[in-house]
Amino acid sequence: YVLAVVTATGGGTLRDLLLDRHAVFWIEDTAYLAVILAAATATVAVARWGTPRPRLLRLADALGLGLFA
């Protein structure tokens, strides 16, 4: 969970510190942490069931890249 939170909020936290914003976005709004922890839990659950199907991985990767872009 620590690794998930650090990677999900790392860039935004650094940005906020460099811009001298005093309220870091994920501390101010805890919904970010809830989504991060839910996604990490879902990832661990899927990984424990076995090897994910390659098509499912490609779909998740495409959705993630599309949402990021």
Secondary structure per residue as TSV (DSSP state, phi and psi in degrees):
chain	resnum	aa	ss	phi	psi
A	1	Y	-	360.0	-36.1
A	2	V	H	-63.4	-44.8
A	3	L	H	-62.4	-39.6
A	4	A	H	-63.8	-43.6
A	5	V	H	-67.6	-41.7
A	6	V	H	-64.6	-45.0
A	7	T	H	-71.6	-33.1
A	8	A	H	-76.5	-31.9
A	9	T	H	-110.2	-3.5
A	10	G	H	-57.4	-50.5
A	11	G	H	-66.0	-40.6
A	12	G	H	-67.9	-37.2
A	13	T	H	-67.0	-44.1
A	14	L	H	-63.0	-42.1
A	15	R	H	-60.1	-46.2
A	16	D	H	-62.8	-39.6
A	17	L	H	-68.0	-40.2
A	18	L	H	-68.5	-31.5
A	19	L	T	-87.7	4.8
A	20	D	T	59.3	39.5
A	21	R	-	-87.8	129.5
A	22	H	S	-85.7	-29.3
A	23	A	S	-97.6	106.0
A	24	V	-	-68.7	135.8
A	25	F	H	-57.9	-39.2
A	26	W	H	-81.4	-16.7
A	27	I	H	-83.3	-35.8
A	28	E	H	-69.4	-39.5
A	29	D	-	-121.3	105.7
A	30	T	T	-75.2	-3.5
A	31	A	H	-63.2	-31.9
A	32	Y	H	-59.8	-45.8
A	33	L	H	-64.3	-37.7
A	34	A	H	-63.2	-42.7
A	35	V	H	-67.2	-41.3
A	36	I	H	-62.3	-46.7
A	37	L	H	-67.2	-36.6
A	38	A	H	-65.7	-41.7
A	39	A	H	-66.6	-39.4
A	40	A	H	-65.3	-41.1
A	41	T	H	-64.2	-42.9
A	42	A	H	-64.4	-38.7
A	43	T	H	-64.6	-44.0
A	44	V	H	-65.1	-40.7
A	45	A	H	-63.5	-44.1
A	46	V	H	-66.0	-39.7
A	47	A	H	-66.8	-32.2
A	48	R	H	-75.7	-24.4
A	49	W	H	-70.3	-21.0
A	50	G	-	141.8	-168.2
A	51	T	-	-75.6	125.9
A	52	P	-	-67.5	150.8
A	53	R	-	-69.5	142.1
A	54	P	H	-59.3	-36.6
A	55	R	H	-65.9	-38.6
A	56	L	H	-65.7	-39.0
A	57	L	H	-64.8	-41.6
A	58	R	H	-64.4	-39.5
A	59	L	H	-65.0	-46.1
A	60	A	H	-63.7	-39.6
A	61	D	H	-64.8	-43.8
A	62	A	H	-64.2	-41.0
A	63	L	H	-65.5	-42.4
A	64	G	H	-63.2	-45.1
A	65	L	H	-66.0	-38.2
A	66	G	H	-65.4	-41.1
A	67	L	H	-68.7	-35.3
A	68	F	H	-68.7	-41.6
A	69	A	-	-74.3	360.0
